[in-house]
């Protein structure tokens, strides 16, 4: 992409509005949201609607690129369930978590992707970088941040995959969640993977690192893997049980409708996990039963 005019047309926006978004300030709403999972608030950088539309378009276009089989998010047609299933019969499973993945994904890496990998002109690469980054990093609330987090570190992920394959192991990446499995997963391999993180300015969370050996149940991206099958976590069974009890007691129509939707979503997730046990071939885009 060499032309600003063509870029505007591709992003479905006028040239004037493209210039405005590129040069304007105050295009993000910064706030903290409490995370029950983390037990503490975390910062969210939410783009305003005009910018969000453009970022959504960038995401849509980049997701047309076929990603390697080891990427399960943000890859099209894959999920947290396919990520867990890739390790279903492994004797050893080790998982790593990247700390503050988006805030640590620097804007110069995004620019480098557009300029070197996508061969955009320097001015077009600069515009795309300004549209998709905030305060020199990927914003946490942007729809384009997940896909760009992969492309901004594409060389790192390729290097890590080569390291993992050289040890006869399997790699999957679900955003900031990295899982490696095999008949054995040497400590030296984990050290080399972390070294690749560090070289790119990323850090792993020691508290979230997991190591499973033998027949013990293992939790991989929120799915339990046990006895060669995927199972619904007990925590999700508990959520469904609590939801059913709340429905029986609730009298407010609005709250009741919300609870019914929540239960439907939880049941749908559980069904997807159970159904995945019937699928025996997955080429990353199509499944056959």
N, C-alpha and C positions, 0 to 999 in steps of 0.2 A: 504494500500500500504506500503510494508516493504522494497522493493528492489529498488535500484537506477537503476539497469539494466532494470527492468520491467517498471519503471517510464519513462525512456528514450524511450522505445518502445511504451508506451501509448501516449507519447507526439510527437511521430513520428520524433525523433531526435536521432542522435548517442550519445553514452555515452560521448565521447570526447567533442562534441559540447555542450552537456548539462553542463558539467563541465566548459567549457569556458564561457557560458552565466552566470553561477552562480558566477564566480569569476571576470569577466571583469568589467571594469569601462567604462564610456562614452557611455552607451547604450541608453541614452535618449537625445533628443534635447529639450531644454527648451526655450520657446518663449512666447510672449504675443500676443493675438489676440483680436482685438476690437470687442465688442459685441454691435450691434445696440440696442438689447433689453435692455441691462443693461446700455448702454450709456457710457461704459468705457472698457478699456482692461482687460482681465483676463489671468492668466498664464496657459500655456498648457505644460505638460510634455509628449512628444511624443516618444514612443519607436522606436528604429531602426528596420528595417525589420526582421532580424533573431529573435529578441526577440518578436516582434509583432506576428509572426507566432505561436510561442509557446503560447503566451497569448491568441490568438484566439482559439487554441486547448483547453486550459484550460476552456475558456468560453463555448465552444461547449460541453465539457464533463459535466460541472456543470449544463448547461441548460437542461440536460436530467432528472435532479431531478425535480419531480413535486412540485411546490410551492403552498402555501395556496391561496385560492381564493381572499384574500384581496390584494395580490401582483399583480400589473398590469404592472410594469416594475421593474426588467428585466424578467418577466415571459414570457415563450413561448406562443404564440397564443393570447396574450392580448395587449392592446394598450392604448394610451391616450383617445381614444374614449370609450373603455369599462370601463375605470376608471371613466369618467364623467357619463356614463349611470347608474352606480351603485347607483347614488344619484338622479336619475331623478324625483322621486316623494316625496322627503324629504321636510319637512316643514322648517327645519333648516339645514344649511350647514356651517361648519367651516373648514377652511384649514390652515395648517401650512407649513412653508418652512424651511428645515434644512440648516443652513449656512455652506458653504464650506464642503459639505458632504464627498467628496473623501479625501481632505487634512486632515480632522478630523478623518478619518477612519484609525486607527493606525495599524502598521504591526503586533503587538503582538496579535491583535484580529484575523487577518488573519491566523497567526500561530496557534492560539488556535482552530480555526475552523478545519484546516487540521489535527491537532493532536488529538483533543478531539472528534469532531463530525465525522470526516471521518476516524479516527483511523489509521492515517498514523504513521509510526515510526518517531522519533524526527528528524532524519537526512533528511528524505523525506519531512516532513512538513517544515523544514527549507529551503530546496531547492525550494519548491513551493512558499514559502513566499518571498524568494529573487527574484524569477522570476516574481512575480506579484505585488511587492511593490517597492517604490523608495523614498529614504530619510525618511524611517520609516512610510510611509503612502501609500494609494492607489493613483497611478498617474492619473491625469485628462485625459490623452490621450490614456490610455490603453484599449483594447477591453474587458479585463477580469475584469476591475474595477466595472462596473455596477452590475454584478452578485455577485461579492465578497463583494460589499457594503451591500447586503442583508445578505449573509451568515455570514459575520463578526459580524453582529448585530442581528443574528437570535433569540437569547434569548430576546433581547429588543423588537423586533417586536412581538413576541409571548406574552410577558407581556402586551404590549400596546393593542393588539387585545383582550385579556381577559378583560382588563379594559373597553374597548369600548363595548364589548358584554354584560358586566354586567350592563351597562346603557341602554341596548336595542337599541344601535346605530350601524351604519354601518361604517366600516373602509376600506379605500383603500389607497395603497401606490404606488406612481408612482415615483420611485427613491427617490428624496429628497422632493417630494411634498406629504404631508399627508392630507387626507380629511376625515372628520368625519361628519356624518349626522344622522338625526332622527327626531322624533316629537319634541324633545328638545335635546340640547347638553349642559349640565351643565358646568358652569365655572370650577367647581371642577374637572371635567373630563379632560378638557384642561390643567389644572394645573398639574394633575397627569401624563399626557402624556409628558409634558415638563420636568417633574421631571425625567422620564425615559430617555429622551434625555441627560439631564445633568449628570446622573449617568454613562453614556457611553461616556462622554467627548464631546457630541454634543451640539449645540446651535441652537435655532430657530431664524428666522429673524422677528422681530416685524413689520418691514415695510411691509412685504409680507403677514402678517396674514390677513385672510378675514373671515367675519361673515355675512351670508345671512339669512334673516328671511322673511317668507311670500311668496308672489307671484312674488317678484322681480326677474328679470333675474340674473342668477349667472354664472360666468365664472369658469369652472373647467378644469384644464389641457388644456387650450386653446380652449375649446368647450363651447358654450352657452347653458345652460339648462333653458328652459322657457316653461310654460304651458304643462308640461309633455312630452316635446320633446327636442331632440338635434338640435341645430341650428348652422349654419356656422357664425363665428364672423364677424362683420362689417369690422374689420381690414383686414380680408382675402378677403372679397368682394372688398375692396379698392385696395388690392394688385393685384387682377385679373383685375380690371378696368385699373389700371396704366400699367399693363403688356400689355394689349390689345392696349392701346394707343401708347405705346413705339414700339410695333410690326408694327403698321401702319406707323410710322415715320422712322423706322430703315432701312438703305440701305446696311449696312455691312453684308455679308452672315454669318460670324462667330458669330457676336453679335445677329443677327436675330435668328439663330439656338439655341443659349443660351436662348433667351427670349421665344422661342416656347417651349423649355423643361421646363422652369420655369412655364409657364402658364399651361402646361399639368399636372405638379405636383400639382399645386394649385387646379386645377379642380378635380383631382383624390381625393385629401384630402376632398374636399367639398362633393363629391359623396359618399365617405365612411361614412361621418357624417350623410348624409341624409339616406343612406341605413341602418344604425344602428337602425333607428327608426322602421324598419320593423322586426327586430330580437327580438323575445320575450323570448328565453331561451338561457342562456350562462353558461355552466358548467366549464368555464375556458379554455377548450381546443377545444370544439365543439360547433357550433351554429346551431340552428334549426329555420326555418322560416315557 
